[in-house]
């Protein structure tokens, strides 16, 4: 999952970045509103974490711009602004959730998981697909009841594919969802992860659609 963090406080941003990367999220971090609008327009994100008190362009303006462009990416406002009025304004402008500072990192991660589930119409943090079971909170994967050890990238690839079972996911989209813009991507990285997943979970789970991408076989 690829997230955009919009936060001008380096201490808070460092803490969020460390927490998200420890949970295997790819992250792009910008520190002002103008850069946030450019990033949201140029890239595909699974979720945006948006502060309101930003330099160059205020967070509420960024929120309204993203929604005016027709972008329905989940937006979690994370701000020090208190009061019901600020919360109502943000939610009415198109925010999906609102979290006040200071906050507990575990609560932030739980809210992120909830918004990502909502986006794919999933009510649980567990994905079940045939003999596979993925727990998005604990990152535990089981196959036929036995736990399977996956690397962070392998888990991320499998999760993206299972978000759209039966649909072909282009290789480029997998790269976009797994890597931030500062990451170096080897040309065959996705192919290597797919190869490892097939070895661990069975050769028929992930199908290659030549010249297009990959898809998960129907259970």
C-alpha positions in Angstrom: 0.0 0.0 0.0 1.3 3.4 -1.0 0.5 6.4 1.3 1.0 10.1 1.1 2.0 11.9 4.3 1.5 15.7 4.4 3.2 17.0 7.5 5.5 20.0 8.1 6.6 19.0 11.6 9.8 16.9 11.2 9.5 15.2 14.6 5.9 14.1 14.0 6.7 13.2 10.4 9.7 11.1 11.4 7.5 9.2 14.0 4.7 8.5 11.5 7.2 7.5 8.8 8.9 5.0 11.1 5.6 3.6 12.2 4.2 3.2 8.7 7.4 1.7 7.3 7.5 -0.8 10.1 4.1 -1.9 8.9 5.4 -2.3 5.4 3.6 0.7 3.9 5.3 2.5 1.0 5.4 6.2 1.9 5.9 9.6 0.1 6.3 12.5 2.5 5.8 16.2 1.6 6.0 19.1 3.9 3.7 21.8 2.4 0.3 22.1 0.8 1.4 23.0 -2.7 3.6 19.9 -2.9 0.8 17.8 -1.6 -1.5 18.9 -4.4 1.2 18.2 -7.0 1.9 14.7 -5.4 -1.8 13.8 -5.3 -2.3 14.8 -8.9 0.8 13.0 -10.2 0.6 9.7 -8.3 -1.9 7.0 -7.3 -2.2 6.6 -3.5 -4.2 4.3 -1.3 -4.6 6.9 1.4 -3.5 10.4 2.3 -2.5 11.5 5.8 -3.2 15.3 5.8 -2.2 17.9 8.4 -4.2 21.2 8.2 -1.7 23.8 9.4 0.7 23.7 6.4 3.0 26.3 4.7 2.4 27.5 1.1 -1.1 26.1 1.0 -3.5 25.4 3.9 -4.6 21.9 4.5 -8.3 22.6 4.1 -7.6 24.1 0.6 -5.6 20.9 -0.3 -8.5 18.7 0.8 -11.0 20.7 -1.3 -8.7 20.7 -4.3 -8.2 16.9 -4.2 -11.9 16.3 -4.0 -12.7 18.9 -6.7 -10.5 17.0 -9.0 -12.7 13.9 -8.5 -10.0 12.0 -6.6 -11.7 9.7 -4.1 -8.6 8.6 -2.3 -9.3 8.1 1.5 -8.1 11.1 3.4 -7.3 11.0 7.1 -6.9 14.4 8.6 -4.2 14.4 11.4 -4.1 17.8 13.0 -3.6 19.7 16.3 -6.7 21.7 15.6 -9.3 21.0 18.3 -13.0 21.5 18.4 -16.1 20.2 16.8 -16.3 23.0 14.3 -12.9 22.1 12.7 -13.8 18.4 12.6 -17.1 19.1 10.9 -15.5 21.4 8.4 -13.0 18.8 7.4 -15.5 16.0 7.2 -17.9 18.1 5.2 -15.1 19.1 2.8 -14.5 15.4 2.0 -12.2 14.0 4.7 -12.9 10.4 5.6 -11.7 10.5 9.2 -10.2 13.0 11.7 -7.5 12.3 14.3 -6.3 15.0 16.8 -2.7 15.4 17.9 -1.2 14.1 20.0 -2.2 10.6 19.0 -1.3 7.0 19.7 0.5 5.4 16.8 -1.4 2.2 17.2 -4.7 4.1 16.9 -3.4 5.8 13.8 -2.5 2.5 12.2 -5.9 1.1 13.2 -7.7 4.0 11.5 -5.6 3.5 8.4 -6.5 -0.1 8.2 -10.2 0.7 8.7 -10.1 3.2 5.8 -8.3 0.8 3.5 -10.8 -1.9 4.3 -13.7 0.5 3.6 -12.2 1.4 0.2 -12.4 -2.3 -0.9 -15.7 -2.9 0.9 -14.2 -5.2 3.4 -15.5 -5.3 7.0 -12.6 -7.3 8.5 -8.8 -7.0 8.8 -8.6 -10.6 7.6 -8.6 -11.5 3.9 -9.7 -15.1 3.2 -9.3 -16.4 -0.3 -9.8 -20.1 -0.8 -7.1 -21.8 1.4 -5.3 -18.5 2.1 -5.8 -16.3 5.1 -4.1 -12.9 5.4 -4.3 -11.0 8.7 -3.6 -7.3 7.8 -3.1 -6.3 11.4 -0.6 -9.0 12.4 0.8 -9.7 8.9 0.3 -13.4 9.5 -0.4 -15.5 6.4 -1.7 -19.1 6.6 -2.2 -21.6 3.8 -4.3 -24.6 4.6 -4.0 -23.6 8.2 -0.2 -23.6 8.3 1.6 -20.3 8.8 3.7 -19.2 5.8 6.6 -16.8 6.2 6.5 -14.0 3.6 8.8 -11.1 3.3 7.3 -7.6 3.6 7.3 -7.1 -0.2 5.9 -10.5 -0.9 3.1 -9.8 1.6 2.5 -6.5 0.0 2.3 -8.0 -3.6 -0.1 -10.7 -2.4 -2.3 -8.1 -0.6 -2.6 -5.9 -3.7 -3.6 -8.9 -5.9 -6.2 -10.1 -3.3 -7.7 -6.6 -3.1 -8.9 -7.3 -6.7 -9.4 -11.1 -7.0 -9.8 -12.2 -10.6 -8.8 -8.8 -12.0 -5.5 -8.4 -13.9 -3.2 -6.0 -12.0 -0.6 -4.4 -14.3 3.0 -4.8 -13.2 3.3 -1.0 -13.2 0.5 -0.7 -10.8 2.1 -3.2 -8.5 5.3 -1.1 -8.5 3.3 2.1 -7.8 1.6 0.5 -4.8 4.7 -1.0 -3.3 7.3 1.7 -3.7 7.6 5.4 -2.8 9.2 7.8 -5.2 12.5 7.7 -3.5 12.9 4.0 -3.9 15.1 2.3 -6.5 13.1 -0.4 -8.3 14.9 -3.2 -10.1 13.3 -4.0 -13.4 12.5 -7.6 -12.4 11.6 -7.0 -8.8 7.9 -7.8 -9.1 8.7 -10.9 -11.1 11.0 -12.1 -8.3 8.3 -11.6 -5.7 5.7 -13.4 -7.8 8.2 -16.3 -8.2 8.7 -16.5 -4.4 5.0 -16.4 -3.8 4.4 -19.3 -6.2 7.0 -21.4 -4.5 5.5 -20.8 -1.1 1.8 -20.8 -1.9 1.5 -23.0 -4.9 2.3 -22.5 -8.6 -1.3 -22.0 -9.7 -2.3 -19.3 -7.3 -1.0 -16.3 -9.3 -1.5 -16.3 -13.0 0.6 -14.4 -15.5 -1.4 -12.5 -18.2 1.3 -12.1 -20.8 2.0 -8.5 -21.7 -0.5 -7.2 -19.2 0.2 -8.2 -15.6 -0.8 -10.7 -12.9 -4.0 -11.9 -11.3 -5.0 -14.3 -8.5 -6.8 -17.4 -9.6 -10.4 -17.8 -8.5 -10.7 -19.9 -5.2 
